Each structure stands twice: as C-alpha cells, then as structure tokens.
Amino acid sequence: MKTATFPSLRVDPELRSAAEDVLEVGESLSSFVEQSIRDGVHRRQAQREFLERGLKSRDAAHKAQS
C-alpha cells in the first residue's frame, strides 16, 4: 500500500513544546500528530453519523404523526 503525507504544519514554538512535553515513552511527534488526526477524523465521523441518525429519527417521527 502506498502512503501519503500531510502538508507541513507551522505552529507556534509554544505549541510544539507543549506537544513534545506530553509524548509517551518511545512516541515520536509524528506518531502523536498522526494519532491526533485519526482521533479527530473518528470523532467527526461519529458526530456526522449521530446527526444523520437524529435527522432520520426526526423524519420518521414526523411521518408517524401524519
């Protein structure tokens, strides 16, 4: 499988330092950033699915009342 890269990201030195301070033993900054992106994607997918289920439920309730 081919891999892809994310664009370079410029951040304040304070943010980089804060990120480096919370790294686990053996964890690289790159792996931390990758995991953070994965977590963000998962969270947004879950939010989207939750909203879709809510809208479907709303529509079904409206149909049931009609």
C-alpha positions in Angstrom: 0.0 0.0 0.0 1.3 3.4 -0.9 1.5 6.0 1.8 0.7 9.7 1.6 1.9 12.7 3.6 0.1 15.6 5.2 1.4 19.1 4.4 3.9 20.7 6.6 2.3 22.5 9.5 3.7 25.7 11.0 2.9 26.2 14.7 4.0 28.5 17.5 7.1 27.2 19.3 5.0 27.0 22.5 2.5 24.6 20.9 5.3 22.4 19.6 6.9 22.4 23.1 3.6 21.5 24.7 3.1 18.6 22.3 6.6 17.3 22.9 6.1 17.6 26.7 3.1 15.2 26.5 4.7 12.5 24.4 4.6 9.0 25.8 7.8 7.0 26.2 9.0 5.9 22.7 6.4 8.1 21.0 7.5 10.4 18.2 6.0 13.8 17.4 5.0 12.4 14.0 3.1 9.5 15.6 1.4 11.8 18.0 0.2 14.0 15.2 -0.9 11.0 13.2 -2.9 9.6 16.1 -4.4 13.1 16.8 -5.6 13.3 13.2 -7.0 9.7 13.4 -8.9 10.6 16.6 -10.2 13.8 15.1 -11.4 12.0 12.0 -13.1 9.3 14.1 -14.8 11.9 16.3 -16.1 13.9 13.3 -17.4 10.7 11.6 -19.2 9.7 14.8 -20.7 13.2 15.1 -21.9 13.1 11.5 -23.4 9.6 12.0 -25.1 10.8 15.2 -26.6 13.7 13.4 -27.7 11.6 10.4 -29.5 9.1 12.8 -31.1 12.0 14.6 -32.4 13.5 11.4 -33.7 10.2 10.2 -35.4 9.7 13.6 -37.0 13.1 13.4 -38.3 12.4 9.8 -39.7 9.1 10.9 -41.5 10.7 13.8 -43.0 13.4 11.5 -44.2 10.7 9.1 -45.7 8.7 12.0 -47.7 11.7 13.2 -49.0 12.4 9.7 
